[in-house]
Amino acid sequence: RIMKATIWHNPECGTSRKALAILQETAGVDVTVIEYRKTPFDRAKLVQLFADAGLSALEALRTRGSPAEELGLIEGADEDRILDEMAANAVLVERPFVETDKGVRLCRPLERIHEIL
């Protein structure tokens, strides 16, 4: 049986490239790659991904190399504000998120990908 997998990918990120390689090298996995900086997340998809991964928006917030701190998202921002900012600026979403038939994981550390393959 073929397993569908979707990765929200940033080709400039080493962890994201490694996650994609694992998906491509795993037999029976049909991979869809979404370069989220070219095709941004919509808010509803972020809500679903985070819920399925068991994460809050704050836990999925990329703080390094993003404007999260300048936007005031790290301390005191509520989930709705963080989600709105993420939908407007995909660089705020930590990477890589992978969704398969078995669930969703933020694959950081990379080994978490094996939980859903």
Buried (B, 14 or more C-beta within 10 A) or exposed (E): EEBEBBBBBBEEBEBBBBBBEBBEEBEEBEBEBBBBBEEBBEEEBBBEBBEBBEBEBBEBBBEEEBBBEEBEBEEEBEEEBBBBBBBEBBBBBBBBBBBBEEEBBBBBEBEBBEEBB
